Amino acid sequence: MNEPLYGTQNAHCTPLGPLSAPLHRATTVAQPDAETVRLLGTGQRKGEFYQRVGHPNCWQFESLAAAREGADGAVAFGSGMAAMSAAILAHVRAFDRVLIAQEIYGGTSAFALQDLVRFGVTVDRFSSLDLASLKTALNKPTALVVFESPINPTLRVADIDAIVALARAAKAKTIFDGTFAPPPIQRALDQGVDMVVHSATKFYGGHSDVLAGFVAGAHASLLPIEAFRRRTGGILAPDPAWLLLRSFATLDLRIAAAQSAAAEIALGLRAEVASGRLQTVIYPGAADHPDRALVLRQMGGGGTMLSFVVPGGLIGAKAVFNRFEVIARAPSLGSVESLASLPAYSTHAPLTPQQRNEAGIEDGLLRIAVGLEGAPRLLADIRHSLG
């Protein structure tokens, strides 16, 4: 094969021609002769052939994502969970063992506990906030260590450097979910993780109108993932790929504005904690965050997400949730709209109450994904909703 069948980093050049990428919807492309078909069909040449194998809009997005992550390349999928499941499945086989952090997105947990095990893969858990638990877990042979940071929805921060070091010493590869803090906030590949996964539905899309995901990393890790994608057909389609290309130009601006607003809101809600209307506010950029030293070392800011715990458990959280007037009651994050989530009913609904408790998710916890409405308006909405 002359080059990977996914997008790789490209050198920057001055724009020339159409400044909006053309949309390529063709599912199949006619070729001039048998030899060209052979080269394309066997993967020895990259080019337009059949959409499941690759297409220009997907390659363009992958190249942009790879450059942003500082990766050799990126492999894009139709959703974040398609990317995460492919990254795992492409690197395990029956009788392998995988370690999944207790504190991870509920969809990843559900996939591991309900699907991976059906194919003879052993799934064990560890706490990404307790390095001793990981060190003990790695005493047994392990193929993969899967974790995330900041952690959804508690917004605790895992020590990426330490987790990577322990995994490498045990000859285990690392898969990192970086959805909550894309570059420039955090660059997990620079800290040694083998593969970083993003739900591009979030910040990379940014407008609540595209579903996508990707895996970025070194070629050695990506080649089996791309081959798995080709066989199973989960490639990102042209239309969502085109929408991601549209969104890329404003990505830094959107992240900066939302991060600034989140920091202002977290500071403003201190008064609600002092008055007892909130039990606690969690924001990685806050001076009193329990993982403050890690945030300063491995993040470029506190991010755009904040969580708070409402008195009265789930009943109290539901009452606040139902009173929002500006913040939308919807799953997801990273969009121009601010979104509120009840983790017990959405991101972590597949988990049992005991599993949520083990992950540190209190029943009264509400997660806010800050958008672009402005801190004063959002802070007023939260205060109004507290009653």
C-alpha positions as CSV (number, residue, x, y, z in Angstrom):
1,M,0.0,0.0,0.0
2,N,1.5,3.4,-1.0
3,E,-0.4,5.4,1.6
4,P,-3.1,4.9,4.3
5,L,-6.7,4.9,3.1
6,Y,-7.5,7.7,5.6
7,G,-6.6,11.3,5.9
8,T,-3.1,12.3,7.0
9,Q,-1.5,15.6,8.0
10,N,-1.0,17.8,4.9
11,A,1.3,20.8,4.6
12,H,-0.4,24.1,4.7
13,C,-0.7,26.0,1.5
14,T,-2.4,29.2,0.4
15,P,-6.1,28.6,-0.5
16,L,-6.7,28.3,-4.2
17,G,-10.0,27.6,-5.9
18,P,-13.4,27.2,-4.1
19,L,-13.2,28.2,-0.5
20,S,-16.1,25.9,0.5
21,A,-15.2,22.3,0.0
22,P,-17.3,20.6,-2.8
23,L,-19.7,17.9,-1.6
24,H,-18.9,14.5,-3.1
25,R,-22.0,12.2,-2.8
26,A,-21.1,9.7,-5.5
27,T,-21.1,6.2,-4.0
28,T,-19.1,4.7,-6.8
29,V,-16.6,6.1,-9.3
30,A,-15.9,4.7,-12.8
31,Q,-12.2,3.8,-13.6
32,P,-10.3,3.9,-16.9
33,D,-9.0,0.3,-16.9
34,A,-8.6,-3.0,-15.1
35,E,-5.2,-2.2,-13.6
36,T,-6.5,0.9,-11.9
37,V,-9.4,-1.1,-10.5
38,R,-7.0,-3.7,-9.2
39,L,-4.8,-1.1,-7.5
40,L,-7.8,0.7,-5.9
41,G,-9.6,-2.5,-5.1
42,T,-6.6,-4.0,-3.3
43,G,-5.8,-0.8,-1.4
44,Q,-2.5,-0.3,-3.2
45,R,-3.6,3.1,-4.4
46,K,-5.7,5.7,-2.6
47,G,-8.4,7.3,-4.7
48,E,-12.1,7.6,-5.3
49,F,-13.4,4.1,-5.9
50,Y,-16.3,3.1,-3.6
51,Q,-17.6,5.3,-0.8
52,R,-17.3,2.6,1.9
53,V,-13.5,2.5,1.2
54,G,-13.1,6.3,1.3
55,H,-14.2,9.6,-0.2
56,P,-12.8,13.1,-0.5
57,N,-15.0,14.8,2.2
58,C,-14.0,12.2,4.7
59,W,-10.3,12.4,3.8
60,Q,-10.4,16.2,4.1
61,F,-11.9,16.1,7.5
62,E,-9.5,13.4,8.7
63,S,-6.6,15.5,7.5
64,L,-7.8,18.5,9.5
65,A,-8.4,16.4,12.6
66,A,-5.0,14.7,12.4
67,A,-3.2,18.0,12.1
68,R,-5.1,19.4,15.0
69,E,-4.3,16.4,17.2
70,G,-0.6,16.3,16.0
71,A,-1.3,12.7,14.8
72,D,0.0,10.7,11.8
73,G,-3.6,10.5,10.7
74,A,-7.2,10.1,11.7
75,V,-10.0,7.5,10.9
76,A,-13.5,9.0,10.9
77,F,-16.8,7.2,11.7
78,G,-20.5,7.8,11.7
79,S,-20.6,8.5,15.5
80,G,-18.3,8.8,18.5
81,M,-19.3,5.3,19.7
82,A,-18.6,3.9,16.3
83,A,-15.1,5.3,16.6
84,M,-14.6,4.1,20.2
85,S,-16.0,0.6,19.5
86,A,-13.9,0.2,16.3
87,A,-10.7,1.4,18.1
88,I,-11.2,-1.3,20.8
89,L,-12.3,-4.1,18.5
90,A,-9.5,-3.5,16.0
91,H,-7.0,-4.1,18.8
92,V,-8.4,-7.1,20.7
93,R,-9.2,-10.7,20.1
94,A,-10.9,-13.5,22.1
95,F,-9.2,-14.2,25.5
96,D,-7.6,-10.7,25.5
97,R,-8.2,-8.6,28.6
98,V,-9.3,-4.9,28.5
99,L,-9.3,-2.5,31.4
100,I,-12.1,0.1,31.3
101,A,-12.1,3.0,33.7
102,Q,-15.0,3.1,36.1
103,E,-15.2,6.8,35.4
104,I,-16.0,6.8,31.7
105,Y,-18.8,7.6,29.3
106,G,-21.8,5.3,30.0
107,G,-22.0,4.2,26.3
108,T,-18.4,3.0,26.5
109,S,-19.1,1.1,29.7
110,A,-22.2,-0.5,28.2
111,F,-20.4,-1.5,25.1
112,A,-17.6,-3.1,27.1
113,L,-19.8,-4.9,29.6
114,Q,-22.6,-6.0,27.3
115,D,-20.8,-6.6,23.9
116,L,-17.1,-7.1,24.3
117,V,-17.6,-9.9,26.8
118,R,-19.9,-11.8,24.3
119,F,-16.8,-12.3,22.1
120,G,-14.6,-13.8,24.8
121,V,-12.8,-10.6,25.8
122,T,-12.3,-10.2,29.5
123,V,-13.4,-6.7,30.8
124,D,-12.1,-5.5,34.2
125,R,-12.5,-2.1,35.8
126,F,-10.1,0.3,37.5
127,S,-10.4,3.8,38.9
128,S,-8.6,6.4,36.8
129,L,-8.4,8.5,40.0
130,D,-6.6,5.7,41.9
131,L,-3.3,4.8,40.3
132,A,-2.8,2.0,42.8
133,S,-6.0,0.3,41.4
134,L,-4.6,0.5,37.9
135,K,-1.2,-0.8,38.9
136,T,-2.8,-3.8,40.6
137,A,-5.1,-4.4,37.6
138,L,-2.1,-4.4,35.3
139,N,-0.5,-7.3,37.2
140,K,-2.5,-9.5,34.8
141,P,-1.8,-9.4,31.0
142,T,-3.7,-6.6,29.4
143,A,-4.2,-5.6,25.8
144,L,-5.9,-2.2,26.3
145,V,-6.4,0.5,28.9
146,V,-9.4,2.8,28.1
147,F,-10.0,6.0,30.0
148,E,-11.0,9.7,29.7
149,S,-10.3,13.1,31.2
150,P,-11.9,15.3,32.2
151,I,-14.3,12.7,33.4
152,N,-18.0,12.7,32.3
153,P,-19.9,14.1,34.2
154,T,-18.0,14.6,37.5
155,L,-15.3,16.7,35.7
156,R,-12.5,15.1,37.8
157,V,-9.2,15.0,36.0
158,A,-7.1,11.8,35.5
159,D,-3.3,11.8,35.5
160,I,-2.7,11.0,31.8
161,D,1.1,10.8,32.1
162,A,1.0,8.4,35.0
163,I,-1.7,6.2,33.4
164,V,0.3,6.0,30.2
165,A,3.5,5.2,32.0
166,L,1.9,2.3,33.9
167,A,0.2,0.9,30.8
168,R,3.4,1.1,28.8
169,A,5.3,-0.7,31.5
170,A,2.7,-3.5,31.3
171,K,2.9,-3.5,27.4
172,A,-0.7,-2.4,27.1
173,K,-2.0,0.1,24.6
174,T,-4.0,3.2,25.7
175,I,-7.2,4.5,24.2
176,F,-8.2,7.9,25.5
177,D,-11.6,9.6,25.1
178,G,-10.7,13.3,24.6
179,T,-14.2,14.5,23.7
180,F,-14.6,16.9,26.7
181,A,-11.4,18.8,26.0
182,P,-10.3,18.9,22.3
183,P,-7.1,20.8,21.3
184,P,-6.1,23.5,22.2
185,I,-7.4,22.7,25.6
186,Q,-5.8,19.3,25.8
187,R,-3.4,17.3,23.6
188,A,-3.4,13.7,24.9
189,L,-1.2,12.3,22.1
190,D,1.5,14.6,23.2
191,Q,1.3,13.0,26.6
192,G,1.9,9.5,25.2
193,V,-1.6,7.9,24.7
194,D,-1.6,5.6,21.7
195,M,-5.0,6.5,20.4
196,V,-7.3,9.5,21.1
197,V,-11.1,9.2,20.3
198,H,-13.4,12.1,19.8
199,S,-17.1,12.3,19.4
200,A,-16.9,14.9,16.6
201,T,-20.7,15.4,17.1
202,K,-19.7,17.8,19.9
203,F,-17.1,20.5,19.4
204,Y,-16.0,19.6,15.9
205,G,-19.5,19.8,14.7
206,G,-20.6,22.4,17.1
207,H,-24.1,23.2,15.7
208,S,-26.2,20.2,16.8
209,D,-26.6,19.0,13.2
210,V,-24.0,16.4,12.6
211,L,-23.2,12.9,14.1
212,A,-19.6,11.8,13.8
213,G,-16.5,10.5,15.5
214,F,-12.8,9.8,14.8
215,V,-9.7,8.1,16.1
216,A,-6.3,9.8,15.8
217,G,-2.9,8.4,16.4
218,A,0.2,6.8,14.8
219,H,-0.1,4.8,11.6
220,A,0.7,1.6,13.4
221,S,-2.4,2.0,15.6
222,L,-4.7,3.4,12.8
223,L,-4.1,0.9,10.0
224,P,-6.0,-2.0,11.8
225,I,-8.8,0.5,12.6
226,E,-9.2,1.6,9.0
227,A,-9.2,-2.0,7.8
228,F,-11.9,-2.8,10.4
229,R,-13.9,0.2,9.2
230,R,-13.6,-0.9,5.6
231,R,-14.9,-4.4,6.5
232,T,-17.7,-3.3,8.7
233,G,-18.8,-0.2,6.8
234,G,-18.9,2.5,9.5
235,I,-17.2,5.3,7.5
236,L,-18.3,8.9,8.0
237,A,-20.7,9.8,5.1
238,P,-20.1,12.8,2.8
239,D,-22.8,15.1,4.1
240,P,-21.8,15.1,7.8
241,A,-18.1,15.2,6.7
242,W,-18.9,18.3,4.7
243,L,-20.7,19.9,7.7
244,L,-17.6,19.2,9.8
245,L,-15.4,21.0,7.3
246,R,-17.8,23.9,7.5
247,S,-17.5,24.0,11.3
248,F,-13.7,23.8,11.4
249,A,-13.0,27.4,10.7
250,T,-14.8,28.6,13.9
251,L,-13.7,25.8,16.2
252,D,-11.1,27.8,18.1
253,L,-13.4,30.8,18.4
254,R,-16.3,28.7,19.7
255,I,-14.2,26.9,22.3
256,A,-12.6,30.1,23.6
257,A,-15.9,31.9,24.0
258,A,-17.6,29.0,25.7
259,Q,-14.6,28.3,28.0
260,S,-14.5,32.0,29.1
261,A,-18.3,31.9,29.8
262,A,-18.0,28.6,31.8
263,A,-15.3,30.0,34.0
264,E,-17.4,33.1,34.7
265,I,-20.5,31.0,35.5
266,A,-18.6,28.7,37.8
267,L,-17.3,31.7,39.7
268,G,-20.7,33.3,39.9
269,L,-22.3,30.1,41.3
270,R,-20.0,30.2,44.4
271,A,-22.7,32.4,46.0
272,E,-25.3,29.7,45.5
273,V,-23.1,27.2,47.3
274,A,-22.5,29.6,50.2
275,S,-26.3,30.1,50.5
276,G,-27.0,26.4,50.4
277,R,-29.0,26.5,47.1
278,L,-26.2,24.2,45.7
279,Q,-24.2,21.6,47.4
280,T,-21.2,22.0,45.2
281,V,-20.0,23.3,41.8
282,I,-17.4,21.4,39.8
283,Y,-15.3,23.2,37.2
284,P,-11.8,22.1,36.2
285,G,-10.7,25.7,35.9
286,A,-11.7,26.6,39.5
287,A,-8.9,27.3,42.1
288,D,-10.6,24.8,44.5
289,H,-10.9,21.9,42.0
290,P,-9.6,18.7,43.7
291,D,-7.3,18.0,40.7
292,R,-6.1,21.6,40.3
293,A,-2.4,20.6,39.9
294,L,-3.2,18.2,37.1
295,V,-5.4,20.8,35.3
296,L,-2.6,23.2,35.3
297,R,-0.1,20.6,34.1
298,Q,-2.1,19.0,31.3
299,M,-4.9,21.3,30.3
300,G,-4.9,24.8,28.6
301,G,-7.9,26.1,30.6
302,G,-10.8,24.7,32.5
303,G,-12.9,23.7,29.4
304,T,-16.5,24.5,28.6
305,M,-18.3,22.0,30.9
306,L,-19.4,22.5,34.5
307,S,-21.4,20.4,36.9
308,F,-23.2,21.1,40.1
309,V,-25.0,19.0,42.8
310,V,-28.5,20.1,43.8
311,P,-29.9,19.5,47.3
312,G,-32.6,16.9,47.4
313,G,-31.0,14.2,45.2
314,L,-32.7,13.3,41.9
315,I,-36.0,14.9,42.9
316,G,-34.2,18.2,43.5
317,A,-32.2,17.9,40.3
318,K,-35.3,17.2,38.2
319,A,-37.0,20.3,39.6
320,V,-34.1,22.5,38.6
321,F,-33.8,20.8,35.3
322,N,-37.4,21.4,34.4
323,R,-37.2,25.1,35.2
324,F,-34.5,26.0,32.7
325,E,-35.6,28.6,30.2
326,V,-32.5,29.4,28.2
327,I,-30.4,26.2,28.7
328,A,-31.9,23.4,26.6
329,R,-32.7,20.1,28.2
330,A,-30.8,17.8,25.8
331,P,-27.9,15.3,25.7
332,S,-24.6,16.2,24.0
333,L,-22.2,19.1,24.4
334,G,-19.9,21.4,22.5
335,S,-22.6,23.2,20.5
336,V,-23.4,26.8,20.1
337,E,-26.5,26.1,22.3
338,S,-26.0,25.5,26.1
339,L,-27.3,22.1,27.1
340,A,-28.3,20.6,30.4
341,S,-28.0,16.9,31.2
342,L,-29.3,14.7,33.9
343,P,-26.6,11.9,33.8
344,A,-28.8,9.4,35.6
345,Y,-31.3,9.7,32.7
346,S,-29.0,10.2,29.7
347,T,-25.3,9.6,29.5
348,H,-25.2,7.1,32.3
349,A,-28.7,5.7,32.1
350,P,-27.4,2.3,30.9
351,L,-25.6,1.9,34.3
352,T,-27.2,0.7,37.5
353,P,-27.4,3.0,40.5
354,Q,-24.6,1.1,42.1
355,Q,-22.4,1.5,39.0
356,R,-23.1,5.3,38.9
357,N,-22.3,5.5,42.5
358,E,-19.0,3.7,41.9
359,A,-18.2,6.3,39.2
360,G,-18.8,9.1,41.7
361,I,-22.1,10.3,40.0
362,E,-24.5,11.6,42.6
363,D,-28.2,11.5,41.9
364,G,-28.5,15.3,42.3
365,L,-25.8,16.1,39.8
366,L,-26.6,18.2,36.8
367,R,-24.1,18.8,33.9
368,I,-24.1,22.0,31.9
369,A,-22.4,22.2,28.5
370,V,-21.9,25.9,28.1
371,G,-22.6,27.4,24.7
372,L,-22.5,30.9,23.2
373,E,-25.5,32.7,24.8
374,G,-23.2,34.6,27.2
375,A,-22.3,34.1,30.8
376,P,-24.8,36.7,32.3
377,R,-27.8,35.2,30.5
378,L,-26.8,31.7,31.4
379,L,-26.0,32.5,35.0
380,A,-29.4,34.2,35.4
381,D,-31.1,31.1,34.0
382,I,-29.4,28.8,36.5
383,R,-30.2,31.1,39.4
384,H,-33.8,31.4,38.3
385,S,-34.0,27.6,38.0
386,L,-32.7,27.0,41.5
387,G,-36.0,28.5,42.7
